[in-house]
Amino acid sequence: MKSIFCLLPLAVAVLASSGAEETAAEDPIKGTDTVHGCYSSVGELTFNSTNAFNGQGLCSTYCRGGGFAVAASQSSDCYCGDKYPPESTLVDDSECNEPCPGFSVDACGGADTYTVYNTGEKVNVDSSSDDSTSSSASASGSTTINTAASTAVSTGTSAAATTTGSASNGTATTGTTTSTSATTVITNAAVAQLPVLGLNLAVLGLGAAALVL
């Protein structure tokens, strides 16, 4: 008899180390919590609470009390929401093998997985979209690129206008030609050629002086 009591702690330790077994997914039942599956993501579910006695019943009750249709557990953490995680994140039930703190026979997720429940608040529940986050990121990237392009165009226009104003000391005909040339220089980003423009103006001035003499 004494030997049996000595072996009891060992048996408990073996059972605990083997992990819990995820309950197979069940059809939702109005007013009753049921297991929906094991997922690698909580999707749009949000953190609700941490409880040392967390389990399917406790977490589902918390979420149902808040009017939520979906609950999820990962060890002592409980999550609530109105949509199941994306279907693409559904994994095998064996991935959820962490014993629930409040009832070690049941599984409450795993190292990187979550046991998801239907709380019984409503039977027909949608799943989150896979591309909701990526779409937002793409929109943000497009805005940044468009802003940069607008800045570049604005800067180029300003530079062209400044150059045209500087060349207005010549005659009307020369000024028009210079403005076109300056704009071409800025467009091609060959700013280093601007000194050549000044030299040409100087030559034109000397020629005009010779004609007067």
C-alpha positions, 0 to 999 in steps of 0.5 A: 500500500505504501508503495502505491502512494509513493508512485502516485506523484510520479504518475501525476508528473508523467501525465502533466509532462505529456501535455493536454489533448485538444478537443476536436472542433464542434458545431457551435451551439447557442448558449453553450461554449464549444471548441472551434479549433487550434490556431497560430494567430488570434486574428482580430481577437483582443486580450481580455485577462490573465487568470491562474484558473483559466480554461475553456469554461472560464474564458468563454464565460468572460467573453460571453458576458461581454457580448463577444461571440469568440474566445481564445486561450493560451495558457492563463491568457484569455482573448475575446472578439467577434470573428474567428482568426483567419482560416489560413492560420488553422493548424492541427489540434496536436499543436495545442497541447498546453494544459489549461491552468484551471483544468489540466485535462483540456488544452489551452493553446500551445507555445505559439498557438491558441485554442479558439472557442465559440462562446455560444453568443451566436452560431454564425460567425465569420473569420478574419480576413488574411489581407486586412493588415497587408492592404493597410501597409500597401496604402501607406507605402503608396502615400509615401511614394506619391509624397516624395514624387510631388516634392521632387516635381515642386523642387524642380519647378522652383529651380527653373523659375529662379534660373529664369529670373537670374537671366532676365538682365539680357535683352527680351530675345536673349532672355527667352532663349536663356530661360528655355536653356536654363529649364533644360539644364535643371530638367537634366539635373546638369546644374554644373553647366550653369557657369557656362551659361554665364560665360555665354552671356559675357561673350554676348556682352563683349560682342555688343560693346564692339558693335557700338564702338 
